[in-house]
Amino acid sequence: MDRFDPPRRRMAIGIALLAGFVDAAGFLQVDGYYVSFMTGNTTLLALDVASGARRVLVPALLIVGFILGVALGTWLGDMRESGRKRRVLSAVLALLVAAALARSLELQAPSLACLVLAMGALNTALSGNRRNPVGLTYMTGALVRVGQAIGDRISGTRPSGWSPFMLLWAALLAGAVLGAIAALQAPAAALWFGVAYAAALLVVSEHLTRREI
């Protein structure tokens, strides 16, 4: 977030909101597993292995799907120097449409596969930086930066901004609340709300791209 200009920071916050929405809706759909939070799925995988749970393949496949989604987004983003956001967000939108269609046809496994691929790809929408990637669908790193900023302020060693990372976390939380409400109140339509929001993000990204030219 530190290296992003204000428009990209706002875009990152908007993407985090989408990630929270989809993760909450997916969590309820898959009954307790995540489509964007792979640390949580790793812990659940370990618990399933230890307890001999019959669904042990669910978190394992979600983790693999997330990695493949990141690979897909990286490949699309690196095809050319310009247009990263357009290509990646277009792929995310297509995957979310496929997930919503599969959900409407009660095809749960394909729906979840599309959701986890979309969330993996979403992390690559704003940056191809390999050494210092910005996680947009998980907030552990953002909260670490908030804690570091507090420590810096206490020690007085160096200034360190925390507000962009706190806003990123708050956006994920707000999206998750909205996603949970949508999934509980209108389960058939919940993913379509996510599709509409992803389409809006794509439009905004196009506007940002034109401003950069």
Secondary structure as the mmCIF struct_conf table of DSSP 4:
data_model
#
loop_
_struct_conf.conf_type_id
_struct_conf.id
_struct_conf.beg_label_comp_id
_struct_conf.beg_label_asym_id
_struct_conf.beg_label_seq_id
_struct_conf.end_label_comp_id
_struct_conf.end_label_asym_id
_struct_conf.end_label_seq_id
TURN_TY1_P TURN_TY1_P1 ASP A 2 ARG A 3
BEND BEND1 PHE A 4 PHE A 4
HELX_RH_AL_P HELX_RH_AL_P1 PRO A 6 GLN A 29
TURN_TY1_P TURN_TY1_P2 VAL A 30 ASP A 31
BEND BEND2 GLY A 32 GLY A 32
BEND BEND3 VAL A 35 SER A 36
HELX_RH_AL_P HELX_RH_AL_P2 MET A 38 SER A 51
TURN_TY1_P TURN_TY1_P3 GLY A 52 GLY A 52
TURN_TY1_P TURN_TY1_P4 ARG A 54 VAL A 56
HELX_RH_AL_P HELX_RH_AL_P3 LEU A 57 GLY A 77
TURN_TY1_P TURN_TY1_P5 ASP A 78 ASP A 78
BEND BEND4 MET A 79 SER A 82
HELX_RH_AL_P HELX_RH_AL_P4 ARG A 84 SER A 104
TURN_TY1_P TURN_TY1_P6 LEU A 105 GLU A 106
HELX_RH_AL_P HELX_RH_AL_P5 GLN A 108 LEU A 122
TURN_TY1_P TURN_TY1_P7 ASN A 123 THR A 124
BEND BEND5 ALA A 125 LEU A 126
BEND BEND6 ARG A 130 ASN A 132
HELX_LH_PP_P HELX_LH_PP_P1 PRO A 133 GLY A 135
BEND BEND7 LEU A 136 THR A 137
HELX_RH_AL_P HELX_RH_AL_P6 THR A 140 SER A 155
TURN_TY1_P TURN_TY1_P8 GLY A 156 GLY A 156
BEND BEND8 THR A 157 ARG A 158
HELX_RH_AL_P HELX_RH_AL_P7 SER A 163 GLN A 185
TURN_TY1_P TURN_TY1_P9 PRO A 187 ALA A 189
HELX_RH_AL_P HELX_RH_AL_P8 ALA A 190 GLU A 212
#
